[in-house]
Amino acid sequence: MSDIRATTISDAAGTGPITLTGQSAAKAWASFNGTASPLSLEDSFNTSSLTDNGAGNHHVNFTNNMNNAYYYANADANATRIANAEGREASRVQIRIANSSGTGVDRAGTRAITVGDLA
C-alpha cells in the first residue's frame, strides 16, 4: 500500500491550490450556534455569512455561488426533530430548524452542507 503526502496540491499553473469544481465533494458547509446574537460562523467552507430571519430560520450565504439552484443541501441541529434545507438560490440556502410541534427554534450545533457544481 502507498501513501500520498502533500502540504499543498497546486493547480496546473502552479499559482494556487486546485479548485473543486467537477469533483463530487462538498462545495459549502457551515457550523454555527443558532442561539447566538448576532449569528456567527463557528467553522465553514465557502460560506461568507449568515442571515437571521427569525426563530429557526437562517440563510447560509455562499462566498462563491453555486451554478444554479438545483444543488443538494441538508441541515441538522442538536436535539432537534425537524431540520430542513430549502429556499435554494445560487448565492445562498435557507435553513429551517423546528421542534417536534413544528415551531421554529434556534439551536446550538446547527450545521448545513451543500453539494453540487460551483458557478
N, C-alpha and C positions, 0 to 999 in steps of 0.2 A: 504494500500500500504506500502511496506517495502523499506528501503534504505539499500544499501550496501556501507559502507565507509571503505576505507583502504588506507594506505600510500604506502604499497608495497604488491604485491601478489608474494609469493615465489614459487620456483619450489618444487617438491616433496621432495628433499633432504634438503630443507631449506637453500641452499647455495647461492641463487641468484634469480633474477626475472625470471618469466616464459618467454619462448621464443614463438613467434608467428610463428609456422611452419605449422600447419594444419588448422588454422582458416582462414576465408576469410576476411583478413584485409590488408591494405596497407603494403607492405614489404619494400618499399623505397619511399621517396619523397624528393623533393628539391625545394627550392625557392632561386632565385639568380637574380642579376642585370646583364643582358647580355651585358650592355654597359660598365661595369667596366673593367679596365685593371690593374692587372690580374683579372680574374673571381674569385669571392669568394662566398661561400655559405652565405645566409642571415639566413637560418634555414634549417634543414634537418633531415631525419631519414634514417639510413642505407646508407648514401652517404658519400664516403671518399673524393672525389674531383671532380673537373670539368675540362674538356679539351676544349679549344677554338680552333676550326678547321676553323675559318673564320666567315664572317658575317652571323649571324643567324644559325650557325652550331656548336653544342656543344655535348660533351659526358658527361653524368652523370655516374660517376664511383661508383659502389657499394662497401660498406665495406664488406658485406657478399654476396657471389654470389647467383644468382637465380639458381634453379635446372636445367634449360635449357633455351633456347632462345624462348620458346613458351608462355611467360607470357604476360599479358596485360599491356600496358603503354600508357599514354596520356600526352599531354603537352598543355600549353596555355601561352599567354603573353599579357600584357596590350596593347590595341589599335592595335591589330594585326588581320589580316584577315585569315592567314594560320599558324597553329602550328601543327606539327606532331611529334610523337614519332616513330622512325623507326630504322633500323640497330640494332636490338636487339641481344645482346650476353649475356651469363650468367653473365659476370662481369660488363656490362655497357649497357646503352641505348643511342642512338643518338637522339638528339632533333634538329629539324629544324624549324626556325621561318622565315616567309616571309611576304612581304607586298602584297597588292591586285594584283600587277603585277607579283607576284611570285619571286621577287628578295629577296635574303636573307638579313635580317636586324637584328641587335642586339636590344633588348628591355629590359627596366627595367621591373620588375614584371614577370619574366619568371619562370614558375613552371612546374614540372613534377611529375607524380605519377606512381608507379609500383605495380601491384597486381599479385600474383602467388605464387609458392612454392619456399622456400629457399633450397639451396643445403644441 
